Amino acid sequence: MIRVRMLMAGCLGLTLMAYSPRADLDAGHYLKALTDAEVELKANPSNALAWAAKSQSLTAMQRFWEAMPAAEKALSLNPNLADALQARGLARVGVAVQQRNLNSLRQASGGISDLEAAVEQDPSLTTAWFSLGLAYQELPGILGGSTRKALKCAESLHKVHPAKGDLLEGTILTMDARWPEAEPYFARALAAAPSDPDVVQGYLEALGSQETRDALGNTEQIRRRIVEARRLLPYVRASARGVEAVSLTLTDVGLLIEAWDVAKKGLNQVDAPSLLRLQLGKIAARTGFNREEGLALLDQVLREPLEGGSGGYPAAHWRRGQILRDLGRKAEAKAEAEEALKLDSNHPGAKKLLEELQ
């Protein structure tokens, strides 16, 4: 009897320790998800779920040239795995955004097909529903996009994750120039999940959009952005992406010292300080504020693993190049622009910087 109980306890322990990367991926902990996937693959190279998690992590880090083969490997091992379909869909959409040419339409179409198949296999995939909704809203009608289809995704997502469903619906309505209709959905999402960095980031981005400016007017939009960024900061102090969103909003409205201080103070409080180092480098590059410190922080970003969810290493090289240009170190700036273009051959900021330096 004792041996049976021990065996049952051991089986239960194995069940509890089962590999499950989705929580980390949904929370934006891409470095952890990537590390865990690599550990799993070292022990079992045929783990399709680990290949899918690796792919999605790499996509978030803008490393599409690695993400796509990892997704294909996952699908070769398990063609019906919803996580693998989601991973390839996200990688394809990421490549489409990066390519910015006619070939990108084919990638976008393939990515949408993968995401559609993913949610059909597993309707609980929040990332797939959200990405699919945005894709439907942004695609022209001739490629199958429509606000109606996008809102259907929000409706489906709401059943799985009410706050994310409200966030998606508010985002779609904002993109459709319907800010008064969008606002209650954002309010409901924030009331339900005020510390969710995705909700805070999505709301602040929508509040800063051209569509919202057209609805509110420039002065009122700026006032609202300042009020809301300050109000939401206490809820997201432990989240790098949340603090980044607040700092970015304050930068956009010209409160540079406050934006810098918010990000700087967050370095020792957040889950992924690499994102805030990149944000501080962006402030220095965009505004000329604290250039030398911004340059040092970007140097650190490029020496260490960078959490996914921002512009990745191409953005770090580009911003470093901007600062070096402004400091008169043009040869070094040119080298940084070239490094950015090695990673993203169509990066518009790096292209423009290189043209200016030629």
N, C-alpha and C positions, 0 to 999 in steps of 0.2 A: 504493500500500500504506500509506504514511504517513497519507494522508487517511482511508482506511478505519479505521485504528487510532484516529485522533483522533475519528472519528465514533462508533466503538464506545465509546471512553472517555467521550465526552459523554453517550451514552445511559445508560451505567452510572452516571454522576454524577447524571442525572435520576432514575434508579431509586432510588439511595441517598437522594436528597433528597425522595422522595415523601412527601406529607402523611400522617402516621400519628399521630393524637392519643391512641390508646388507652393507651399506656404512661403518659403524664402523667395521664390520668383515673384509671387504676387505682392510681396512686401518690398520688392526692389533690392533685396540683399543678393546681388548678382555675384559678387566676389565669393561669398560663402557658398552659393549654389554651384559655382564653377569648381571651387575646391572640392566640395563634396562629390560632385560628378566625377572628377578625375580620380578620387579615391575609389569610388565604385567601379569605374572602368578598369582600374589597375587590378582589382580583384576579379572582375567579370567583364571582359571586353564585349560580351554579347548583351549587355544590359541596355535595351533600347530606350528605356526611360532616362537613364543617365546620359545617353547621347543627346536626347531631346533637351534635357536640362542644360547640358553644355552648350548646345546651339542657341537656346534662348538667352543664356547669359552672355554669350559672345555677341549676339545681335544687340543687346542693350549696351555693350561696350563699343559698338560701331565696328566690330571686327567681322564684317560680313563674309570676307573671303575664307574665314575659318568656320563661321556659323553654318553656311550652306552645306558643306560636306558633312558636318556633324549631323545636321537634320536628315540628309539623305541616308546616312548610315543608320540612323534610328529607324527610318521608314523601311530600309532594306531588311532590317531585323524584325520589324513588326509593322506591316503596311497599314494596319487599322488602328494604331495607337493614336488617340486623340492628341496627346501631348506632343507627339512627333509631327503631326499635321499642323498643329499650332506653331511649333518651332519653325517648320519650313515656311509657313505662311508669313510669319513675322520677318524671317530672313529675306524672303522675296520682296516684301513691301519695303524693307530697309534698303535693299539693293536698288529698287525702283526710285526711291527718294534720292539715293546717292548718285545714281547715273544721270538723272535729269536729261534724258534724251528719248528718242522714239522707242528704243529697246526697252525703256523702263515701263512702257505701257504693257508689254508682254509679261514682264515680271510682276507688275501690279495685278494683272488679271489672274496670273497663276497663284499669287499670294492670296487673293480673295477666295479663289476656289478652295485652297487649302484650309483657310479659316472657316469657310462654310462647312466643309467636310468635318473639321474638328468639332464644331459646336453640334453638328448632327450626331457625331459619335458620343460626345460628352457635353451636354448643355450646361454643365457647371463651370465651364472655362471662362472666368471673368475677363482675362486678358484678351482672349479671342473675340468675345462679344464686343468689348470696348473698341478694339482695333477694327473690327468689321464695321461697326457703326460709323466710325470716323471715315473709313474708306468709302463707304456708300455715300456719305455726305459730300466728300471731296471729289469723287469721280464724276465726270460729265455723264449726262443721260445716255449718250451713245455707247458708253462702256458699262452701262447697267447701274449707275449710281442714281440715287434719289433720296430726298429727305424722308419720304414715306418708309423706305426700306431701312434707313438709318434709325428712325424712331421705333421701328419694330425690334431692332436689336436692343435698344434701350429698354423696351418693354420686357424682353426676354431676360436681360441682365438684371432687371429689378427683382425678378423672381428668385435670383440666385444671391444677389448682393444689393439690397435696396438703396444704400447710399451711392454705390457706383452706378446703379441704374439712373438715379436722379442726376448724378453728375454728368453722365453721358447725354441724357435728355436736355439738360441745361446747355451743354456744350453745342449740341446739334442746333438747338433753337437760336443760340447766339450766332452761330455760323450762318444761319438762315435769316439773319437780321431781324430777329424777334426777341430782343432783349427783355421787354416787359413780361413776356411769357416765360422766358428762361429763368428769370430771377427767383421765383418761388421754388423751382427745382433745386437751385443752388442752396437756397436757405434751408431746405429740408435735408439735403445731403450734409451740410455743415452741422445742422442740429443733431443729426444721427451719428456723425463721425468727425468731430471737430479736430481730432489729432491725426486723421488719416492724411498723409502728405499728398497722395494723389488727389484727394478732394480739395485740399487747400491750394495746391498748385494749379489744378484745372480751373478752379473758381477765379483765382487771381489772374490767370492768363486770359480768361474770358472777359473779366472786368477791364483788362487793358487792351482789348481788341478794337479795331477800327469800327466794327459794327456797334460796339457799346458806346464808343465816342460819338457816333452819328446819333444814337438814341439819347444820350445824356448831355452832350455838349462837352467841349474840352475841359472847361473849368470844373464842372461837377464831376467829370470822370476822374480827374486828378485828385480832387478832394476825397472821393470815395475810395480810390486806390490807397491813399495814405491811411485813411481811417481803418480800412479793412486789413491792410498789412499789419498795422500795429495791433489791432484787436486779435488777430489770429496767431501772432508770434508765440504767445505763451503756450498755446496748445501743441506746437510742433518743435519746441526747443530741442528735443532729443533726436529729431529727424533731419538729416542733412538736406534731403530734398525739400522738406518743408521750409527750413531756414533759408535755403537757396532761393526758393520762390519769393519769400518775403524780401530778401536782400535785392533780388532782381527788380521787384516792383519799386522799391525805394530808389534804386539806381535810375530807373526809367523816368521817375518824376523829379529827378534832380537832387534828391537828398543823399548826397554822396557820402558824407561823414557818417550819417546814420546807417546807410547801407553797408559801409565798410565795417562799422562797429558790430552790427548784427552778425555778419559772417565771421568776423574775427573772434568774437566772444563764443561763437558756436563751435569753434575748432575743438575745444576740450569737452564738449557736451554731447556731440552728435554721434550717430552710428557709423557715419562714413565721412570723416574729415577731408578725404581727398577731393570730394565734390566741392567743399567750401574753399579749399585752396584754389581750385580751378575758378570758382566764382570770384574770389578776390583778384586773381589774375585778370579775369574779364573786366572787372571794374577798372583796374589800372590801365588796361589796354584801351578801353572805350573812352575813358574820361581823362586820362593823364594823372589821375589821383594816386599818390604813393607808388610811383612807377618802380622804383628800385626794390621795394618790398614785394610788389606784385611779381616782378621778375624772379626773385628768389623763391617765391611760393610756386611759380610755374616750373622752375627747375626741380623742385621737390616732387611735383606732380609727375613729371616725366621720368623720375628715378624710381618711383614706387608704383604698385598696382593702383589703378584708378577704378573706382566703383562705376558701374554702368548707370545709364539714365541721364547723361548729359552729352556734351559734344564729343567726348572721348579724346584720345591723344591728338587727332587732327586739330581740334579746337585749341588744345594746349600749345601746340607748335605755332599755330596761326596767331594766337594772342601774344605769345612770346615774341614772335616776329614783329608784331605791331609796336610793342614796347621798345624793342631794339631799334627799330626804324626811328621812333620818336626821340631816342637817345643818341641818334646819329651814328649808330653802329650798323651801317647798311649791309655790309657783307654778311654779318651774322644774321641779320633779318632775312636776307635772301635765302640763306641756308635753311632757316626755320620754315619759310614758305614752301620751299622745295620738299622738306620733310613732311609737311602736312599733305602735300599733293602726292607723295609716295603712298600715303595711307588712304587718301580720298582724292582721286585724280580729278574730280569735278568740284572740289570744294570752292565755292564762289568767293569766300573771303580770302583764301590763300591765293587764288588766281589773281584777284584784284591787287593784293599786296605785291605779288611778284611783278605784275605789269607796272606798278608804280616804281618799283625798284630797278627795273631794267634800264 
